[in-house]
Amino acid sequence: MPRFSKKSDEELKTCDIRLQLLFNEVVKHYDCKILEGYRSEEDQLQLYENRLSKIKKSKHNLQPSLAVDACPYPVPINWGKSDVKEMFKFYHFAGFVKGIAKAQNLNLRWGGDWDSDNEFNDQTFDDLLHFEIKL
């Protein structure tokens, strides 16, 4: 059975307990990695300035974090849209995560479908690693 590395576990512990419960269930069935939970406001601003984020303040900036960046493991090498087969791994993973979240009655938003309409072509910004609790 897959389990989190020490680093993934430490990042997940910076998140809201609902995200911890969700991803601790996910990893039992789907090998994955937690890249980031809590993020400082300075780090968020740098991502914004580098156009890697669309917002200056994020749910990552809360303590505990209401957002987590996670991906399937091993981490796909080519994250660009030019490698469609690599991108499918993110969509498959997100569907699995969202299914577990629904079973846990957790209202979750994914960065590949911000408006949660299951239409992926209407996104202006893809953040396929990002999952956040919808309030």
ChimeraX attribute file (.defattr): number of C-alpha atoms within 10 A of each C-alpha:
attribute: neighborCount
match mode: 1-to-1
recipient: residues
	/A:1	7
	/A:2	12
	/A:3	17
	/A:4	17
	/A:5	12
	/A:6	9
	/A:7	13
	/A:8	17
	/A:9	17
	/A:10	15
	/A:11	21
	/A:12	29
	/A:13	16
	/A:14	22
	/A:15	23
	/A:16	20
	/A:17	14
	/A:18	15
	/A:19	25
	/A:20	17
	/A:21	14
	/A:22	18
	/A:23	23
	/A:24	15
	/A:25	16
	/A:26	21
	/A:27	18
	/A:28	13
	/A:29	12
	/A:30	17
	/A:31	17
	/A:32	22
	/A:33	23
	/A:34	21
	/A:35	17
	/A:36	21
	/A:37	28
	/A:38	23
	/A:39	20
	/A:40	14
	/A:41	15
	/A:42	12
	/A:43	13
	/A:44	20
	/A:45	18
	/A:46	14
	/A:47	15
	/A:48	15
	/A:49	13
	/A:50	10
	/A:51	10
	/A:52	14
	/A:53	17
	/A:54	16
	/A:55	12
	/A:56	15
	/A:57	17
	/A:58	19
	/A:59	19
	/A:60	24
	/A:61	19
	/A:62	18
	/A:63	14
	/A:64	17
	/A:65	24
	/A:66	24
	/A:67	28
	/A:68	28
	/A:69	21
	/A:70	24
	/A:71	21
	/A:72	19
	/A:73	15
	/A:74	9
	/A:75	15
	/A:76	14
	/A:77	8
	/A:78	12
	/A:79	15
	/A:80	9
	/A:81	10
	/A:82	9
	/A:83	11
	/A:84	11
	/A:85	12
	/A:86	16
	/A:87	16
	/A:88	13
	/A:89	17
	/A:90	20
	/A:91	19
	/A:92	11
	/A:93	21
	/A:94	24
	/A:95	13
	/A:96	15
	/A:97	22
	/A:98	19
	/A:99	15
	/A:100	16
	/A:101	22
	/A:102	13
	/A:103	10
	/A:104	13
	/A:105	10
	/A:106	17
	/A:107	12
	/A:108	19
	/A:109	20
	/A:110	25
	/A:111	18
	/A:112	24
	/A:113	21
	/A:114	20
	/A:115	13
	/A:116	12
	/A:117	8
	/A:118	10
	/A:119	11
	/A:120	14
	/A:121	9
	/A:122	12
	/A:123	13
	/A:124	10
	/A:125	13
	/A:126	16
	/A:127	16
	/A:128	19
	/A:129	20
	/A:130	21
	/A:131	25
	/A:132	21
	/A:133	18
	/A:134	12
	/A:135	8
